[in-house]
Amino acid sequence: MAFGLAAFSYIVALIIDAFLIFFSIFHVIAFDELKTEYKNPIDQCNSLNPLVVPEYLLHVFFNVLFLIAGEWFSLILNLPLLVYHFLRFRNRPVMSELGLYDPTTIMNASDLTRCQREGWVKLAFYLLSFFYYLYGMISSLIQ
């Protein structure tokens, strides 16, 4: 029973994935508050935009660990979301700060629905990934 780089990468991915689950839950709640007009779009975008770059960087970080450890299947599972994050950030609206959400367009029905759906899909992906990383950690510790 050895503690190798693969086990370390799965442990780090498991911890980071827990944070990403909380980010996704916050995302879903924030857009639900916007949909029910409980909060101001400017305040909501100011609270969501600072979380975009840390979420993307955390996701890239543990995927780099998977790349270094040679965990190709885990990397391939995360590749679609990595590409989506890259394309979404590249096509973000022009704003003075880093972020994806523009307060002037966020209340459009199509944008609000898309952002809410994005939050739910990310939450489902991160939850499924959490259990896969748990399995990967246990299997790499046993080997």
C-alpha positions, 0 to 999 in steps of 0.5 A: 500500500503506497501513497503515490502521485495518483493517490495525491491527485485524487485526494486533492481533486476530492477536496477541491471538488467539494469546494466546486460543489459549494460554488455550484450550489451558490450559482444555482441559488443566485440565479434562482434569486434573480429569477424570482426577483429577490435580488438586484442583478448588479449585486448578484453579478458583483457576488458571482463574478469574483468566483468565476476565475477561482472556479476555473483555476481550481478545475484546471489545477487538479486536471494538471495533477491528473496529467502529471500523474498519468490518470488519463481517464480522469483527465478525459472525463474532465476535458469537456468541462475544461473546454467549455470553461475555456470557450465560455471565458473567451466569449465573455462580455466586455466588462471592466472586471473579470467575470462572465455575468453582465448586470445589464443582460443577465435578466434576459429570459434566455440568458437567465435560463442558460445560466441557471441550466449551466449551474445545475449541470455543473452541480451534477457533474461535480457531484458525480465527479466527487464519487468518482474521485473517491473511488479513484482515491481508494483504488489508487491507495489499495494498489 
